[in-house]
Amino acid sequence: MLRKSLLSLLVMSGIASSVSASPTLVAIGSLSSSSAGAYTDLSGLTGTLENGANANLLGGLGSGLAWAGGSTFLALPDRGPNAVAWNSSIDNTTSYISRFQTLSLALTTSSSGSLPYTLTPTLTGTTLLYSSTALNYGTAPTSINSESGKYYFTGRSDAFGVGTSSLNALNARLDPEAIRVSPDGKSVFISDEYGPYIYQFNRATGERIRTIETPANLGVTNLSSVGSAEISGNTSGRVANKGMEGLAITPDGKTLVGFMQSALIQDGGDGAKANRIVTIDLATNQTHQYAFNNLITTNGSTKSYNSSEILALNNHQFLVLERDGKGLGDGSSAKVKQVWAIDIRGAQDVSGLSGEAALLAKAPSKKLFLDIESALKAFGLSEAQIPAKLEGMAFGDDIFDNGTLYHTLFIANDNDFVQDVAGTNQFFAFRFTDADILSLGLDAYQAQQIATVTEPGTLALIAIAFGVLTPSLRRKKARHEQGL
C-alpha cells in the first residue's frame, strides 16, 4: 500500500513524468520453424490431414498464450487447419490432434534497430492432449487414436456423441482458445469454444486430469457439425465458434476467469453489446457471471467487437483484448486492436439475467490500457500488415532498464495455419510501469507466482544423453531412423 501511495504521489507531482505514459512496443519476433523443419512442430506426428495439411504443421500459435516463468511460454493452436475448403458438412475441420506448444520467448537488449529489444521465439516442445477415458468421436475417424489408452482430443466438428449436449465432457471435439498455468507449474487450464469447457491437463504428459463445469446457460442442447446449423437449432447458449475465447487465472491461483467471445444467443447473439465473464472458484467450483460492455467508439462510430483474451492484472482487475477481424490474413485494413482494463470488484452477478439491456445495465466501466494498432502503426506497420487475429496475451518477466522496473506484456497472432496468407506466427512485446497502471486509477499489478518445473523437452534430452528412452521416445527414435 505504501508503494502504491508513493507511486501515486510521484505521478501526480510530475516526478515520474520521465516514465512512459502508456505501454510501449519494445520488440517483435516471429516463429516459422523448429529443429524438425520449416512450419513443423515437435509432436513427432507423421502423415497428412484430410485437407492435405501435415499433421505436425506448426501454426495458429496465437490463439492462446500463457507465461510459465522466466522466458518460457505455452502457446495454443486452436482446432487446427480449416481454412482450406474440403468438406463443408464439417466446417472444413480436420482430424488435427489438439496440442499446446512450449516456447522460449527470449528478450535481449538490441544494439541496433528501431526497437530497444530483440525477441527470439524458439519452439522447445509439443504436447498432445488426450483423455485416458474413452471419448465420443461421432463420425470422425477413429484413426485419431494411435496409442492404446490415449483418446486424443481433435478439432473435427463432428466428434461428439449423438444426443449429447455441448457440455458433455466425453465429447472428443475440442477448439482450444486460451491457456493458463497452475501455480505449481505442473498442469495447465485450457478453455474451449465447443463446450464451452475448461479442462485441466497434466503439463508434462498432456493427459486430462480434471473437468471444470461451466454454467449450464453457456451450453447448447442441439449439436451440429455445421456451426450455422447449430446456432439456428438453439435458443440459448453460446454462439458456435465463439465460446470461451479467453481465460485468466488470478495471481493468488484461486480463481479461473473465463471470457465468452461474443454475446450468448439469449443475450442477442453475435454482434450484441454484452459478453459474459465467468469466474470459477477452483476449490469450491462456485461460479459467478459478470457483464462486459464490448462497444468501442472509433472515428465517431460506436460498434460491438469480439473479445479475444482476458488477463488478470490483480485479483479483481483484468485486461481484455478486443479486436476486429481485419488486417493481415483477411486481405483488409486493421482498424481496432485494443486492450481495455475492467474491475469486477463490486459488480453485480448476472447469472440469473438475460438480454442485452439487462446485462449492459450491470456492466462495469472500462478504461483503455493499450491501443495495439496505434503502437504498431507508429512503429511503421501499415493497417494491412497488422495481423487480423491478435488473440493471445500474457504477462512475462519484469525487466530493468536504466534503473526503471518495467513489466512486460506479450501479444500473439493466430495465423490460422495459412502462413502464405496471414504471415508467420508473430509475437509483440510491450513494457509498462507501475506508474502507467496507477495513472488509470487501477490497483498495482500482481504477477502470478509459478513454480519452476523441468520442461518435457529437457527431460527427453536428459533421457537420450543417458541412453534411457521412454516408450514414446523409442517410437519417435524408430520413426526417425526409418526416415518417417
C-alpha positions, 0 to 999 in steps of 0.5 A: 500500500505504501508503494502504491501511495508513493507511486501515486504521489510521484505521478501526480507531482510530475516526478515520474513524468520521465516514465512512459505514459502508456505501454510501449512496443519494445520488440517483435519476433516471429516463429516459422520453424523448429529443429524438425523443419520449416512450419513443423512442430515437435509432436513427432506426428507423421502423415497428412490431414484430410485437407492435405495439411501435415499433421505436425504443421506448426501454426495458429500459435496465437490463439492462446498464450500463457507465461510459465516463468522466466522466458518460457511460454505455452502457446495454443493452436486452436482446432487446427487447419480449416481454412482450406475448403474440403468438406463443408458438412464439417466446417472444413475441420480436420482430424488435427490432434489438439496440442499446446506448444512450449516456447522460449520467448527470449528478450535481449537488449538490441544494439541496433534497430528501431526497437530497444529489444530483440525477441527470439521465439524458439519452439522447445516442445509439443504436447498432445492432449488426450483423455485416458477415458474413452471419448465420443468421436461421432463420425470422425475417424477413429484413426485419431487414436494411435496409442492404446489408452490415449483418446486424443482430443481433435478439432473435427466438428463432428466428434461428439456423441449423438444426443449429447449436449455441448457440455458433455465432457466425453465429447472428443471435439475440442477448439482450444482458445486460451491457456493458463498455468497452475501455480505449481507449474505442473498442469495447465487450464485450457478453455474451449469454444465447443463446450464451452469447457475448461479442462485441466491437463497434466503439463508434462504428459498432456493427459486430462486430469480434471473437468471444470463445469461451466454454467449450464446457460453457456451450453447448447442442447442441439449439436451440429457439425455445421456451426450455422446449423447449430446456432439456428437449432438453439435458443440459448447458449453460446454462439458456435465458434465463439465460446470461451475465447479467453481465460485468466487465472488470478495471481493468488491461483484461486480463481479461473476467469473465463471470457465468452467471445461474443454475446450468448444467443439469449443475450442477442447473439453475435454482434450484441453489446454484452459478453459474459465473464465467468469466474470459477472458484477452483476449490469450491467450483462456485461460479459467478457471471459478470457483464462486459460492455464490448462497444468501442467508439472509433472515428465517431462510430460506436460498434460491438467487437469480439473479445479475444483474451482476458488477463488478470492484472490483480485479483479483481482487475483484468485486461481484455483484448478486443479486436476486429477481424481485419488486417493481415490474413483477411486481405483488409485494413486493421482498424481496432486492436485494443486492450481495455482494463475492467474491475469486477470488484463490486459488480453485480452477478448476472447469472440469473439475467438475460438480454442485452439491456439487462446485462449492459445495465450491470456492466462495469466501466472500462478504461483503455490500457493499450491501443495495439494498432496505434503502437504498431502503426507508429512503429511503421506497420501499415493497417494491412500488415497488422495481423487480423487475429491478435488473440493471445496475451500474457504477462512475462518477466519484469525487466530493468532498464536504466534503473526503471522496473518495467513489466512486460506484456506479450501479444500473439497472432493466430495465423490460422495455419495459412502462413502464405496468407496471414504471415508467420506466427508473430509475437509483440512485446510491450513494457509498462510501469507501475506508474502507467497502471496507477495513472488509470486509477487501477490497483498495482499489478500482481504477477502470478507466482509459478513454480519452476518445473523441468520442461518435457523437452529437457527431460527427453534430452536428459533421457537420450544423453543417458541412453534411457528412452521412454516408450514414446521416445523409442517410437519417435527414435524408430520413426526417425531412423526409418526416415518417417 
